[in-house]
Amino acid sequence: MRIARIKPEIKTEDQEAVDLSLLNPLIEKYKNKKGNVIPLLQGAQEIYGFIPRQAFKKISDETGIKLSDIYGVATFYAQFRLSPVGKHIIKVCHGTACHVQNADTITDSLEDALKVKDGETTEDKLFTLESVACLGCCSLAPVMMIGDETYGKLTGSGAVKIVKDIRIKEKQKAEN
Protein backbone atom coordinates (compact mmCIF):
# COMPACT_ATOMS: atom_id res chain seq x y z
CA MET A 1 0.00 0.00 0.00
CA ARG A 2 1.23 3.51 -0.80
CA ILE A 3 0.65 5.73 2.22
CA ALA A 4 4.17 6.23 3.53
CA ARG A 5 4.52 9.88 4.55
CA ILE A 6 7.91 11.01 3.39
CA LYS A 7 8.30 14.69 4.14
CA PRO A 8 10.24 16.81 1.70
CA GLU A 9 13.18 18.64 3.24
CA ILE A 10 12.27 22.21 4.15
CA LYS A 11 14.99 24.71 3.47
CA THR A 12 14.93 27.77 5.69
CA GLU A 13 15.04 30.09 2.69
CA ASP A 14 11.90 28.41 1.29
CA GLN A 15 9.83 29.72 4.16
CA GLU A 16 8.72 33.29 3.61
CA ALA A 17 8.44 35.87 6.36
CA VAL A 18 5.05 35.71 8.06
CA ASP A 19 3.13 38.20 10.18
CA LEU A 20 3.50 36.62 13.61
CA SER A 21 1.18 39.20 15.19
CA LEU A 22 -1.70 37.19 13.68
CA LEU A 23 -0.95 34.56 16.34
CA ASN A 24 -1.49 36.94 19.28
CA PRO A 25 -5.27 36.39 19.75
CA LEU A 26 -4.80 32.63 19.39
CA ILE A 27 -2.01 32.53 21.96
CA GLU A 28 -4.00 34.69 24.38
CA LYS A 29 -6.99 32.35 24.05
CA TYR A 30 -5.03 29.16 24.83
CA LYS A 31 -1.98 30.43 26.73
CA ASN A 32 -2.69 28.96 30.17
CA LYS A 33 -5.10 26.18 29.23
CA LYS A 34 -4.35 22.51 29.76
CA GLY A 35 -3.99 20.55 26.51
CA ASN A 36 -3.37 23.69 24.46
CA VAL A 37 -0.73 22.43 22.03
CA ILE A 38 -3.09 20.92 19.45
CA PRO A 39 -5.49 23.90 19.38
CA LEU A 40 -2.52 26.27 19.07
CA LEU A 41 -1.10 24.27 16.17
CA GLN A 42 -4.51 23.97 14.50
CA GLY A 43 -5.06 27.71 14.86
CA ALA A 44 -1.63 28.55 13.43
CA GLN A 45 -2.27 26.26 10.49
CA GLU A 46 -5.68 27.85 9.95
CA ILE A 47 -4.04 31.29 9.83
CA TYR A 48 -1.14 30.48 7.50
CA GLY A 49 -2.26 27.33 5.66
CA PHE A 50 0.67 25.49 7.27
CA ILE A 51 2.74 25.97 10.43
CA PRO A 52 5.70 28.23 9.68
CA ARG A 53 8.97 27.64 11.48
CA GLN A 54 8.72 31.10 13.09
CA ALA A 55 5.28 30.25 14.53
CA PHE A 56 6.75 27.33 16.51
CA LYS A 57 9.25 29.67 18.15
CA LYS A 58 6.65 32.34 18.97
CA ILE A 59 4.23 29.80 20.45
CA SER A 60 7.04 28.31 22.54
CA ASP A 61 8.32 31.69 23.74
CA GLU A 62 4.88 33.00 24.66
CA THR A 63 3.42 29.88 26.29
CA GLY A 64 6.51 28.39 27.92
CA ILE A 65 5.94 25.05 26.16
CA LYS A 66 9.21 23.50 25.05
CA LEU A 67 9.86 23.87 21.34
CA SER A 68 10.68 20.18 21.09
CA ASP A 69 7.31 19.26 22.62
CA ILE A 70 5.39 21.44 20.17
CA TYR A 71 7.35 20.12 17.22
CA GLY A 72 6.87 16.55 18.47
CA VAL A 73 3.09 16.96 18.42
CA ALA A 74 3.14 18.63 14.98
CA THR A 75 5.20 15.84 13.43
CA PHE A 76 3.24 13.05 15.12
CA TYR A 77 -0.17 14.01 13.70
CA ALA A 78 -0.69 13.84 9.94
CA GLN A 79 -3.10 16.79 10.02
CA PHE A 80 -0.29 19.29 10.53
CA ARG A 81 1.66 20.75 7.62
CA LEU A 82 5.17 22.14 8.04
CA SER A 83 5.47 23.57 4.55
CA PRO A 84 3.14 25.59 2.33
CA VAL A 85 0.55 23.72 0.31
CA GLY A 86 -1.15 24.45 -2.96
CA LYS A 87 -4.47 26.19 -3.35
CA HIS A 88 -6.00 22.82 -4.26
CA ILE A 89 -5.04 19.70 -2.31
CA ILE A 90 -5.49 16.53 -4.33
CA LYS A 91 -6.02 13.50 -2.08
CA VAL A 92 -5.76 10.18 -3.86
CA CYS A 93 -7.21 7.28 -1.88
CA HIS A 94 -4.98 4.23 -1.49
CA GLY A 95 -7.27 2.26 0.81
CA THR A 96 -7.95 -1.38 0.03
CA ALA A 97 -10.82 -0.87 -2.43
CA CYS A 98 -8.97 1.87 -4.31
CA HIS A 99 -5.69 -0.03 -4.19
CA VAL A 100 -7.16 -3.09 -5.88
CA GLN A 101 -8.81 -0.81 -8.46
CA ASN A 102 -5.34 0.51 -9.35
CA ALA A 103 -5.06 3.78 -7.41
CA ASP A 104 -1.32 3.70 -8.13
CA THR A 105 -2.10 4.56 -11.74
CA ILE A 106 -4.04 7.64 -10.60
CA THR A 107 -1.15 8.89 -8.48
CA ASP A 108 1.45 8.06 -11.12
CA SER A 109 -0.53 9.89 -13.81
CA LEU A 110 -0.97 12.95 -11.61
CA GLU A 111 2.72 12.96 -10.66
CA ASP A 112 3.62 12.95 -14.36
CA ALA A 113 1.10 15.63 -15.32
CA LEU A 114 1.89 17.94 -12.39
CA LYS A 115 5.63 17.21 -12.37
CA VAL A 116 5.64 16.60 -8.60
CA LYS A 117 6.07 13.60 -6.34
CA ASP A 118 3.55 12.43 -3.76
CA GLY A 119 3.46 15.00 -0.93
CA GLU A 120 4.84 17.85 -3.04
CA THR A 121 3.35 21.10 -4.30
CA THR A 122 3.47 22.35 -7.88
CA GLU A 123 5.83 25.20 -8.65
CA ASP A 124 2.90 27.57 -9.26
CA LYS A 125 1.50 26.67 -5.79
CA LEU A 126 -1.80 25.61 -7.35
CA PHE A 127 -1.80 21.89 -6.44
CA THR A 128 -0.48 19.65 -3.66
CA LEU A 129 -0.63 15.91 -4.31
CA GLU A 130 -1.18 13.52 -1.39
CA SER A 131 -1.79 9.80 -1.06
CA VAL A 132 -4.17 9.06 1.80
CA ALA A 133 -5.11 5.85 3.58
CA CYS A 134 -8.87 6.03 2.98
CA LEU A 135 -11.47 8.57 1.88
CA GLY A 136 -14.42 6.36 2.83
CA CYS A 137 -15.90 6.21 -0.67
CA CYS A 138 -15.19 2.56 -1.42
CA SER A 139 -18.10 2.14 -3.84
CA LEU A 140 -16.53 4.84 -6.04
CA ALA A 141 -13.06 3.24 -6.15
CA PRO A 142 -10.61 4.41 -7.28
CA VAL A 143 -11.34 7.87 -5.88
CA MET A 144 -9.70 11.23 -5.26
CA MET A 145 -10.81 14.41 -3.56
CA ILE A 146 -9.88 17.95 -4.48
CA GLY A 147 -11.05 20.28 -1.74
CA ASP A 148 -14.58 19.14 -0.86
CA GLU A 149 -15.27 17.58 -4.27
CA THR A 150 -15.07 13.80 -4.66
CA TYR A 151 -14.26 12.15 -7.99
CA GLY A 152 -14.82 8.42 -8.39
CA LYS A 153 -14.46 5.54 -10.84
CA LEU A 154 -11.30 7.24 -12.07
CA THR A 155 -8.67 6.35 -14.61
CA GLY A 156 -5.28 7.99 -14.76
CA SER A 157 -6.26 10.09 -17.77
CA GLY A 158 -9.59 11.01 -16.16
CA ALA A 159 -7.83 12.30 -13.05
CA VAL A 160 -5.41 14.34 -15.16
CA LYS A 161 -8.32 15.84 -17.15
CA ILE A 162 -10.01 16.97 -13.92
CA VAL A 163 -6.82 18.69 -12.77
CA LYS A 164 -6.31 20.32 -16.18
CA ASP A 165 -9.89 21.65 -16.09
CA ILE A 166 -9.27 23.17 -12.66
CA ARG A 167 -6.06 24.77 -13.92
CA ILE A 168 -7.96 26.29 -16.89
CA LYS A 169 -10.65 27.69 -14.56
CA GLU A 170 -7.98 29.19 -12.30
CA LYS A 171 -6.27 30.80 -15.29
CA GLN A 172 -9.59 32.27 -16.45
CA LYS A 173 -10.27 33.66 -12.96
CA ALA A 174 -6.85 35.31 -12.90
CA GLU A 175 -7.46 36.94 -16.28
CA ASN A 176 -10.79 38.47 -15.22
C-alpha positions in Angstrom: 0.0 0.0 0.0 1.2 3.5 -0.8 0.7 5.7 2.2 4.2 6.2 3.5 4.5 9.9 4.5 7.9 11.0 3.4 8.3 14.7 4.1 10.2 16.8 1.7 13.2 18.6 3.2 12.3 22.2 4.2 15.0 24.7 3.5 14.9 27.8 5.7 15.0 30.1 2.7 11.9 28.4 1.3 9.8 29.7 4.2 8.7 33.3 3.6 8.4 35.9 6.4 5.1 35.7 8.1 3.1 38.2 10.2 3.5 36.6 13.6 1.2 39.2 15.2 -1.7 37.2 13.7 -0.9 34.6 16.3 -1.5 36.9 19.3 -5.3 36.4 19.7 -4.8 32.6 19.4 -2.0 32.5 22.0 -4.0 34.7 24.4 -7.0 32.4 24.1 -5.0 29.2 24.8 -2.0 30.4 26.7 -2.7 29.0 30.2 -5.1 26.2 29.2 -4.4 22.5 29.8 -4.0 20.6 26.5 -3.4 23.7 24.5 -0.7 22.4 22.0 -3.1 20.9 19.4 -5.5 23.9 19.4 -2.5 26.3 19.1 -1.1 24.3 16.2 -4.5 24.0 14.5 -5.1 27.7 14.9 -1.6 28.5 13.4 -2.3 26.3 10.5 -5.7 27.9 9.9 -4.0 31.3 9.8 -1.1 30.5 7.5 -2.3 27.3 5.7 0.7 25.5 7.3 2.7 26.0 10.4 5.7 28.2 9.7 9.0 27.6 11.5 8.7 31.1 13.1 5.3 30.3 14.5 6.7 27.3 16.5 9.3 29.7 18.1 6.6 32.3 19.0 4.2 29.8 20.5 7.0 28.3 22.5 8.3 31.7 23.7 4.9 33.0 24.7 3.4 29.9 26.3 6.5 28.4 27.9 5.9 25.1 26.2 9.2 23.5 25.0 9.9 23.9 21.3 10.7 20.2 21.1 7.3 19.3 22.6 5.4 21.4 20.2 7.4 20.1 17.2 6.9 16.5 18.5 3.1 17.0 18.4 3.1 18.6 15.0 5.2 15.8 13.4 3.2 13.0 15.1 -0.2 14.0 13.7 -0.7 13.8 9.9 -3.1 16.8 10.0 -0.3 19.3 10.5 1.7 20.7 7.6 5.2 22.1 8.0 5.5 23.6 4.5 3.1 25.6 2.3 0.6 23.7 0.3 -1.1 24.4 -3.0 -4.5 26.2 -3.4 -6.0 22.8 -4.3 -5.0 19.7 -2.3 -5.5 16.5 -4.3 -6.0 13.5 -2.1 -5.8 10.2 -3.9 -7.2 7.3 -1.9 -5.0 4.2 -1.5 -7.3 2.3 0.8 -8.0 -1.4 0.0 -10.8 -0.9 -2.4 -9.0 1.9 -4.3 -5.7 0.0 -4.2 -7.2 -3.1 -5.9 -8.8 -0.8 -8.5 -5.3 0.5 -9.4 -5.1 3.8 -7.4 -1.3 3.7 -8.1 -2.1 4.6 -11.7 -4.0 7.6 -10.6 -1.2 8.9 -8.5 1.5 8.1 -11.1 -0.5 9.9 -13.8 -1.0 13.0 -11.6 2.7 13.0 -10.7 3.6 12.9 -14.4 1.1 15.6 -15.3 1.9 17.9 -12.4 5.6 17.2 -12.4 5.6 16.6 -8.6 6.1 13.6 -6.3 3.6 12.4 -3.8 3.5 15.0 -0.9 4.8 17.9 -3.0 3.3 21.1 -4.3 3.5 22.3 -7.9 5.8 25.2 -8.6 2.9 27.6 -9.3 1.5 26.7 -5.8 -1.8 25.6 -7.3 -1.8 21.9 -6.4 -0.5 19.6 -3.7 -0.6 15.9 -4.3 -1.2 13.5 -1.4 -1.8 9.8 -1.1 -4.2 9.1 1.8 -5.1 5.9 3.6 -8.9 6.0 3.0 -11.5 8.6 1.9 -14.4 6.4 2.8 -15.9 6.2 -0.7 -15.2 2.6 -1.4 -18.1 2.1 -3.8 -16.5 4.8 -6.0 -13.1 3.2 -6.1 -10.6 4.4 -7.3 -11.3 7.9 -5.9 -9.7 11.2 -5.3 -10.8 14.4 -3.6 -9.9 17.9 -4.5 -11.0 20.3 -1.7 -14.6 19.1 -0.9 -15.3 17.6 -4.3 -15.1 13.8 -4.7 -14.3 12.2 -8.0 -14.8 8.4 -8.4 -14.5 5.5 -10.8 -11.3 7.2 -12.1 -8.7 6.3 -14.6 -5.3 8.0 -14.8 -6.3 10.1 -17.8 -9.6 11.0 -16.2 -7.8 12.3 -13.1 -5.4 14.3 -15.2 -8.3 15.8 -17.1 -10.0 17.0 -13.9 -6.8 18.7 -12.8 -6.3 20.3 -16.2 -9.9 21.6 -16.1 -9.3 23.2 -12.7 -6.1 24.8 -13.9 -8.0 26.3 -16.9 -10.7 27.7 -14.6 -8.0 29.2 -12.3 -6.3 30.8 -15.3 -9.6 32.3 -16.4 -10.3 33.7 -13.0 -6.9 35.3 -12.9 -7.5 36.9 -16.3 -10.8 38.5 -15.2 
